[in-house]
C-alpha cells in the first residue's frame, strides 16, 4: 500500500489528538486548507472520528491514533 497525499493528511489529523485525555477533541474549521477539511471528512466516514469536522476519536480512532503517534515517536527518536 502506497502512502498517498490523502492518507498523509489523515495521519496528520490523527496526530493532533491528545491521547492522554480522550475527552479532548479537535475542530477542523471550514477556513482550513481544503485537503485538511477533506481528510477530516474521510476520517469521519471511516468511523475514526465523531464529527465530519473533527470532534472526538471513536474507539477505532483511538487505536489508529495510538499507532500513528507511536510510529512518529519511533521515527523521530
Secondary structure, DSSP 8 states (H G I E B T S, - for coil): ----HHHHHHHHHHTTS-TT-TT--EE--TTS-HHHHHHHHHHHHTTSEEETTEEEE-HHHHHHHHHHHHHHHHHH-
